Amino acid sequence: MIKIKNMNLAVRLSVLISLVALFCIAGLVFIVRSQMITLSQQNATEIAHETTLHYSSVVHEAFEKPFSQARALSTTLGSIIRGSTQHNLSRKRLNDILKEWLIVNPDLLATYVAFEPNALDGRDLIYADTKGHDSSGRFVPYWHRNDSGKIDLLPLTGYETASWYVDPIKNQRELLSEPFYYSVAGKEQLVTSLVVPIIGENGQSAGIIGVDILVSNLAEKFNGVTLYESGFLNLFSKDGVLIATKIRTFKDKSLPTCRS
């Protein structure tokens, strides 16, 4: 190998200049590469942020419409019960409203109301064990899509101890339940309940109005999303229940399990 000290001055300068140029080019490549990585990370962060905002609005819209409809009907019923509205809404008419509500909203599994004893019209006794009523005669109709997919009417059961009834009655606050599986047309579907309290005389709770939503339809929108060719979105409930994912091994698991 030829040593630099044995080279003439011109050759030495040429070698030194070449080495400096090489180091400069290497440094420039490193800087450009670093900037490209930083820019890619920034772009990825921006895309992730925009995607999150978009699908947050999708979730919001999916729940806001039925919530708004439930609030409107709750306000109307509360006004009638308090006597501030000169209108007599019969149980039959209210049943027609609940049924039509379900018919025109295919994403809904069920619509229902449940009143405190005699809170609606004071006539519970004569309605005992009639269609859409239990043995107490309380107005507790549950309009739902049965296993064959047809709309049917049954009385609510177990509501007196169920959190979806007790909590809104006690706290006078709206409730969005954690997702649960329910058999719809012979298939297990993910469902959540939206419940709004009905405020009657003297500010007391008179009952609740609610809807059950097929969350499975919402989950399909998330499962169809692909980010950067192989990326995907996961949708969790507020308590960490996994609602939507492309990873089969994650399905039916909670957030802590998925992280393990």
C-alpha positions as CSV (number, residue, x, y, z in Angstrom):
1,M,0.0,0.0,0.0
2,I,1.3,3.4,-1.0
3,K,1.9,5.7,2.0
4,I,0.7,9.3,1.9
5,K,4.1,10.6,3.0
6,N,5.8,9.1,-0.1
7,M,3.4,10.9,-2.4
8,N,4.2,14.2,-4.1
9,L,2.4,17.4,-3.0
10,A,-0.2,17.3,-5.8
11,V,-1.2,13.7,-5.1
12,R,-1.4,14.4,-1.4
13,L,-3.7,17.4,-2.0
14,S,-5.9,15.4,-4.3
15,V,-6.3,12.6,-1.8
16,L,-7.1,15.0,1.1
17,I,-9.6,16.9,-1.1
18,S,-11.2,13.6,-2.0
19,L,-11.5,12.5,1.6
20,V,-13.0,15.8,2.6
21,A,-15.4,15.6,-0.2
22,L,-16.3,12.1,0.7
23,F,-17.0,13.1,4.3
24,C,-19.0,16.1,3.2
25,I,-21.2,13.9,0.9
26,A,-21.6,11.3,3.7
27,G,-22.7,14.1,6.1
28,L,-25.1,15.6,3.5
29,V,-26.6,12.2,2.9
30,F,-27.0,11.7,6.6
31,I,-28.7,15.1,7.0
32,V,-31.0,14.6,4.1
33,R,-31.9,11.1,5.3
34,S,-32.6,12.5,8.8
35,Q,-34.8,15.2,7.4
36,M,-36.7,12.7,5.3
37,I,-37.3,10.5,8.3
38,T,-38.5,13.5,10.3
39,L,-40.7,14.6,7.5
40,S,-42.2,11.1,7.1
41,Q,-42.8,10.9,10.8
42,Q,-44.5,14.3,10.7
43,N,-46.7,13.3,7.8
44,A,-47.6,10.0,9.5
45,T,-48.5,11.9,12.6
46,E,-50.6,14.4,10.7
47,I,-52.4,11.6,8.7
48,A,-53.0,9.6,12.0
49,H,-54.4,12.8,13.6
50,E,-56.7,13.6,10.7
51,T,-57.8,9.9,10.4
52,T,-58.6,9.9,14.1
53,L,-60.6,13.1,13.9
54,H,-62.6,11.8,10.9
55,Y,-63.5,8.5,12.5
56,S,-64.2,10.2,15.8
57,S,-66.9,12.2,13.9
58,V,-68.2,9.0,12.4
59,V,-68.7,7.5,15.9
60,H,-70.2,10.7,17.1
61,E,-72.7,10.9,14.3
62,A,-73.7,7.2,14.8
63,F,-74.7,7.9,18.4
64,E,-75.8,11.5,18.2
65,K,-78.7,11.0,15.9
66,P,-80.5,8.4,18.0
67,F,-79.6,10.3,21.2
68,S,-81.1,13.5,19.7
69,Q,-84.3,11.6,18.8
70,A,-84.5,10.1,22.2
71,R,-84.0,13.5,23.9
72,A,-86.7,15.1,21.8
73,L,-89.2,12.4,22.6
74,S,-88.2,12.5,26.3
75,T,-88.8,16.2,26.3
76,T,-92.2,15.8,24.8
77,L,-93.3,13.0,27.2
78,G,-92.0,15.0,30.1
79,S,-94.0,18.1,29.1
80,I,-97.2,15.9,28.7
81,I,-96.7,14.3,32.1
82,R,-96.1,17.7,33.8
83,G,-99.2,19.1,32.1
84,S,-97.3,21.9,30.4
85,T,-98.4,20.6,27.0
86,Q,-102.1,20.4,26.2
87,H,-101.9,17.0,24.5
88,N,-102.9,13.5,25.4
89,L,-100.5,10.9,24.0
90,S,-102.1,7.5,24.4
91,R,-100.2,4.3,25.0
92,K,-101.2,3.1,21.5
93,R,-99.9,6.3,19.9
94,L,-96.7,6.0,21.8
95,N,-96.3,2.4,20.7
96,D,-96.9,3.5,17.1
97,I,-94.1,6.1,17.4
98,L,-91.6,3.6,18.9
99,K,-92.4,1.1,16.2
100,E,-92.0,3.6,13.3
101,W,-88.8,4.9,14.9
102,L,-87.4,1.3,14.6
103,I,-88.7,0.8,11.0
104,V,-87.0,3.9,9.6
105,N,-83.7,3.3,11.3
106,P,-82.2,0.0,10.2
107,D,-79.1,0.4,12.5
108,L,-81.3,0.2,15.5
109,L,-82.0,-3.1,17.2
110,A,-84.7,-1.9,19.6
111,T,-86.7,1.1,20.8
112,Y,-88.4,1.2,24.2
113,V,-89.7,3.2,27.1
114,A,-90.3,2.2,30.8
115,F,-92.3,4.4,33.1
116,E,-92.4,4.5,36.9
117,P,-95.7,3.1,38.4
118,N,-98.7,5.1,37.1
119,A,-96.4,7.9,36.0
120,L,-97.7,8.0,32.4
121,D,-101.5,8.2,32.8
122,G,-102.3,6.7,36.2
123,R,-104.0,3.7,34.5
124,D,-101.5,0.9,35.0
125,L,-104.0,-1.4,36.7
126,I,-106.3,-1.9,33.7
127,Y,-103.3,-2.7,31.4
128,A,-101.9,-5.5,33.6
129,D,-100.5,-8.4,31.4
130,T,-101.7,-6.8,28.2
131,K,-99.4,-6.7,25.1
132,G,-96.3,-4.6,25.9
133,H,-97.0,-4.5,29.6
134,D,-96.0,-6.7,32.5
135,S,-98.2,-8.0,35.4
136,S,-98.0,-4.5,37.1
137,G,-99.5,-2.8,34.1
138,R,-96.6,-0.4,33.8
139,F,-96.0,0.8,30.3
140,V,-92.7,-1.0,29.4
141,P,-92.9,-1.8,25.6
142,Y,-89.8,-3.2,23.9
143,W,-90.0,-2.9,20.2
144,H,-87.2,-5.0,18.7
145,R,-86.0,-7.0,15.8
146,N,-86.4,-10.7,16.7
147,D,-84.3,-13.7,15.6
148,S,-86.1,-13.8,12.2
149,G,-85.4,-10.1,11.7
150,K,-89.0,-9.1,12.0
151,I,-90.2,-6.3,14.3
152,D,-91.9,-7.5,17.4
153,L,-93.3,-6.2,20.7
154,L,-92.5,-7.6,24.2
155,P,-92.6,-6.1,27.6
156,L,-89.2,-5.2,29.2
157,T,-88.1,-7.6,31.9
158,G,-85.7,-7.2,34.8
159,Y,-85.6,-3.4,34.4
160,E,-86.2,-2.6,38.1
161,T,-82.7,-3.8,39.0
162,A,-81.0,-3.2,35.7
163,S,-78.4,-0.4,35.6
164,W,-79.7,0.9,32.2
165,Y,-82.9,1.7,34.0
166,V,-81.9,2.4,37.6
167,D,-79.0,4.7,36.9
168,P,-80.8,7.2,34.6
169,I,-83.8,7.2,37.0
170,K,-81.6,7.9,40.0
171,N,-79.1,10.2,38.5
172,Q,-81.3,11.9,35.8
173,R,-78.4,11.5,33.4
174,E,-78.1,10.0,30.0
175,L,-76.5,6.6,29.7
176,L,-74.4,4.9,27.0
177,S,-73.8,1.3,28.0
178,E,-70.8,-0.8,27.4
179,P,-71.2,-3.0,24.2
180,F,-72.7,-6.5,24.7
181,Y,-73.5,-9.4,22.4
182,Y,-77.1,-10.1,21.5
183,S,-78.7,-12.6,19.1
184,V,-80.1,-10.8,16.1
185,A,-81.6,-12.8,13.3
186,G,-79.8,-15.9,14.6
187,K,-76.4,-14.2,14.7
188,E,-74.5,-12.8,17.7
189,Q,-74.2,-9.0,17.1
190,L,-72.5,-6.3,19.2
191,V,-75.0,-4.0,20.7
192,T,-75.0,-0.9,22.9
193,S,-77.9,0.9,24.7
194,L,-78.6,4.6,24.7
195,V,-80.9,5.7,27.5
196,V,-82.4,9.1,28.3
197,P,-84.4,9.9,31.5
198,I,-87.9,11.3,31.3
199,I,-88.5,14.1,33.9
200,G,-92.0,14.4,35.2
201,E,-93.8,16.4,37.8
202,N,-91.8,18.3,40.5
203,G,-88.6,17.4,38.7
204,Q,-88.9,13.7,39.5
205,S,-87.9,10.9,37.2
206,A,-91.0,9.5,35.5
207,G,-89.2,6.9,33.4
208,I,-86.7,6.3,30.6
209,I,-86.7,6.1,26.8
210,G,-84.0,4.1,25.1
211,V,-82.6,2.6,21.9
212,D,-80.3,-0.4,21.3
213,I,-77.9,0.1,18.5
214,L,-76.1,-2.5,16.4
215,V,-72.5,-1.5,16.9
216,S,-71.5,-4.3,14.5
217,N,-72.5,-2.0,11.6
218,L,-70.2,0.7,12.9
219,A,-67.4,-1.8,13.4
220,E,-67.5,-2.8,9.8
221,K,-66.6,0.8,8.8
222,F,-63.4,0.6,10.9
223,N,-62.5,-2.9,9.7
224,G,-62.5,-1.6,6.1
225,V,-59.8,1.1,6.8
226,T,-56.2,0.5,5.6
227,L,-53.4,2.9,6.5
228,Y,-50.0,2.9,4.7
229,E,-50.9,-0.4,2.9
230,S,-50.8,-2.5,6.1
231,G,-51.9,-0.2,8.9
232,F,-55.4,-0.5,10.5
233,L,-57.7,1.1,13.1
234,N,-58.9,-0.4,16.4
235,L,-62.1,0.9,18.0
236,F,-62.4,0.6,21.8
237,S,-65.3,1.6,24.2
238,K,-64.6,4.0,27.1
239,D,-63.9,1.0,29.4
240,G,-61.5,-0.7,26.9
241,V,-63.8,-3.2,25.3
242,L,-62.6,-3.9,21.8
243,I,-65.3,-3.1,19.2
244,A,-63.5,-3.2,15.9
245,T,-60.2,-4.7,14.7
246,K,-58.7,-6.6,11.7
247,I,-56.7,-8.8,14.0
248,R,-58.7,-12.0,14.6
249,T,-56.8,-12.9,17.8
250,F,-57.8,-9.6,19.3
251,K,-61.5,-10.0,18.8
252,D,-63.7,-10.2,21.9
253,K,-60.8,-9.0,24.1
254,S,-60.4,-5.9,26.3
255,L,-57.7,-3.3,26.0
256,P,-55.3,-4.7,28.7
257,T,-55.5,-8.2,27.1
258,C,-54.7,-6.8,23.6
259,R,-51.6,-5.1,25.0
260,S,-50.2,-8.3,26.5
